[in-house]
Amino acid sequence: MKQSIFIKYAFPFIQWYTLMIFITIVIDYFLHKFQLVLNGSYLGFAGTFVIGLSFIYSLKKRKLIKSGSPKKLLNLHEYLSWAGSILLLVHAGIHFNAILPWLAILMLLISVASGLVGKFLLKKSNENLKQKRQLMIADGLNKEDVDKKLFLDSVTVDLMKKWRVVHLPITLLLVIFSVIHIITIILFSS
């Protein structure tokens, strides 16, 4: 039985995003319950480190490192970014005393959302194109005719691959706000 588009593609996005928020709330709850709220501030270091590790994929993609499978590094990037985001969200807590950390957290939430959207939409586009190609070949069309008929779909998939044009500037803003936040903490914590 064929699954609906919502169940197959939108639900996993919603599920991962909601799970991230839920885990953040649970960890924050237990930190407050056991009066370990100050330990939450150290999660900022851990979260930043974990997200920093996730950029190994970006280094591989830009050929700055040679070893590692791009697919495995992409999976590692996705899960480390997600886990690091949880740590940073717990670190942020609910504090309304400074705008800069909130801007960084807002960019973090948008960056995670754009990453998840890109992941699931690109997957959907690739799967649909592959299924159409297989059906047409099974119907007896030659490769040239299939390529002509699927030209527009192929262009669409290529455009979907460009979702990073949105994801990268958002991530860059996250990095900029985070660096400024860290610098101001260092400067004004004395």
Secondary structure, DSSP 4 states (H G I P E B T S, - for coil): -PPPHIIIIIHHHHHHHHHHHHHHHHHHHHHHHTT-HHHHHHHHHHHHHHHHHHTHHHHHHTTS---S-HHHHHHHHHHHHHHHHHHHHHHH-S--S-HHHHHHHHHHHHHHHHHHHHHHHHHHHHHHHHHHHHHHHHTT--HHHHHHHTHHHHHHHHHHGGGHHHHHHHHHHHHHHHHHHHHHHHHH--
